[in-house]
Amino acid sequence: MSEPVLRIPDAKVVLSTASVYPESTATAFEVAARLGYDGVEVMVWTDPVSQDVEALRRLSDYHGIPVRAVHAPCLLITQRVWSTDPWTKLQRARAAAERLGASTVVVHPPFRWQRGYAREFVRGVWRMADETDVRFAVENMYPWRYRDREMLAYAPDWDVTKDDYRHFTVDLSHTATSRTDTLAMVDRMGDRLAHVHLADGRGSAKDEHLVPGRGDQPCAELLERLAHGRFGGDVVIEVNTRRAMSAAEREADLAEALAFTRLHLASSRTPGP
């Protein structure tokens, strides 16, 4: 009888700099190197280092940790980072990715009140993607909920599979918050799934970003599916460690997330006769 063959895909396991918050972007590079991550995704936000391409390059060179992706400043708290114009933000994110050797820019769909931007978003992202080898991977979001009320905060839609994008990012904390069937969403993304934000959640109205395995999302099942499908994108650990009582506790959470991901991202198959 044939022995199972262990098959490990080309996907890299990457640490989002957001995962060390409230520690700094610089700390994320240090932690990623110490724990054995394959790279970092830079969340561009209010930390000045996250906005400074030369500073990021120096950190990458010093720690030997590549920047694999740049997350454009799409959050409420980053409305004034890299301009107030959302297209300028995406242009600067693309330029940063190109200069740092990153393959992906992660972008959220617009807020509904950004009406002009939302109206042109799908066409505009395609146009920008045609101008570069960097992938613009649009990320699934979720409805905002307060008690019994639900607000659709994103346009054209929080479910990005309802629109035509070249590349997608799937975020499993966001699928938990939106109470979406994660694997069905991944099926709709198909081979346009280019990037994964791995975290967990329990369906709370809050975007929890738990360590994988601590919620009810199919984190292990998705990783095993990616392994069988020879997924070649990046799997980014994007978890919330704000409640960690110490740097050691934070690192323990990030080490656990890395171990979980590497374990389930390896698939075993028994070869045919």
HUTA-V401412 format. One record per backbone hydrogen bond with DSSP energy under -1.0 kcal/mol. NH is the residue of the N-H (numbers start at 1). CO is the residue of the C=O. Records with the same first field share a line. If there is no record, write none. Layout:
# HUTA-V401412
NH->CO ; CO
This chain:
# HUTA-V401412
5->269
7->267
14->235
15->39
16->237
17->41
19->16
20->17
21->18
23->20
28->24
29->25
30->26
31->27
32->28
33->29
34->30
35->31
36->32
37->32
38->13
40->66
41->15
42->69
44->71
50->47
51->48
52->49
56->52
57->53
58->54
59->55
60->56
61->57
62->58
63->59
64->60
65->60
68->40
69->40
70->104
71->42
72->106
74->72
78->75
79->76
81->78
89->85
90->86
91->87
92->88
93->89
94->90
95->91
96->92
97->93
98->94
99->95
100->96
102->97
103->68
105->135
106->70
107->137
112->153
114->111
115->113
118->114
119->115
120->116
124->120
125->121
126->122
127->123
128->124
129->125
130->126
131->128
132->129
135->103
137->105
138->167
139->107
140->169
141->158
144->151
146->149
149->146
151->144
153->151
155->110
160->158
162->159
163->160
168->192
169->138
170->195
172->197
175->171
176->172
177->173
178->174
180->175
182->180
185->181
186->182
187->183
188->184
189->185
190->186
192->189
193->190
194->168
195->168
196->234
197->170
198->236
200->210
208->206
210->200
214->211
216->201
219->217
222->218
223->219
224->220
225->221
226->222
227->223
228->224
229->225
230->227
231->226
235->12
236->196
237->14
238->198
240->209
244->241
250->246
251->247
252->248
253->249
254->250
255->251
256->252
257->253
258->254
259->255
260->256
261->257
262->258
263->259
264->260
265->261
267->7
269->5
